[in-house]
Amino acid sequence: MQKKFGYLGGCLVLIIAIIVGVGLRQRSTHQVTPATAHRPVTQTSHVKTTHVATTKPWIKLKRPLQLPILMYHSISSGNNLRVPKQQFVQELTYLKQHHYRTLTATEAIRALKTNTIPQKKVVWLTLDDAYKDNTKIMATLKKDHFHATINVITSFTHKTNHLSLAQLKQMKATGLVDFGSHTVHHLDLNALTTAQQRTEIINSKSWLDQHLHQTTTLLCYPAGRANAATHKLAKPAGYQLALTTQEGLASLHEGRYNLSRLRVTPGISTATFATLINVHHS
């Protein structure tokens, strides 16, 4: 009997050992080492987040746009065409403080053709003849985030008191200035034949297009004078607008090639300047 119980006891111990061994083996196969433990898989994204600047839609006006186009020439002193730098700076400071936006030539064309504006207060700064002292405006334009259009007499770029081609390129590269045509020789177009007028306005545009790598769309008449023949020549030559020296706010009812401007004269007060450009849009 003792041998029988001893034999059974040995078998029981063997069975228990086998069961325990199998259990430990199964447990070990389900354990995960710390190095391979389940962790959240993170992927490094190389896609840059692009912030798209939203532009506000332009305001559609119920009445025809009356655009104040300011006319300057030299930024100096000495005669009625020369506005001192200090006065120019004060006038742009007024525009800044009263939340005006200065238009580019392209924006002015869009505004007049579509009767829309980017905001309630807009003005277009223009300077005729491209005098060398026009470089004085650059610091103020940059500081106030403003823009100006300079009308170039293309045969004058070699004259000492006018902007050179190199200076025109430097100014254009800033994005603060664009350029219109003031013809080749600044002759009175009224006194020229149709053929002579065509040469003046086409050749000046071609020069600007070639040397400044642009499509010139603005024509400014020398001394503001032109006739019916000039108006007919401007469009087929590739111009979309033309400026005169007629006093007043520009409006499309004048005709795209006969736009008025506001002459800024030396010595006017800031209050007079404010009255000059004051216009209500609706």
WOSUL-V790817 format. One record per helix or strand of 2 or more residues. SS is the DSSP state (~ for helix, > for strand). FROM is the first residue (numbers start at 0). TO is the last residue. If there is no record, write none. Layout:
ss:SS from:FROM to:TO
ss:SS from:FROM to:TO
This chain:
ss:~ from:1 to:29
ss:~ from:33 to:35
ss:> from:58 to:59
ss:> from:68 to:71
ss:~ from:84 to:96
ss:> from:100 to:101
ss:~ from:104 to:113
ss:> from:115 to:116
ss:> from:121 to:127
ss:~ from:131 to:143
ss:> from:147 to:151
ss:~ from:153 to:155
ss:~ from:164 to:172
ss:> from:176 to:180
ss:~ from:188 to:190
ss:~ from:193 to:211
ss:> from:217 to:219
ss:~ from:221 to:223
ss:~ from:227 to:236
ss:> from:240 to:246
ss:~ from:251 to:253
ss:> from:258 to:262
ss:~ from:269 to:276
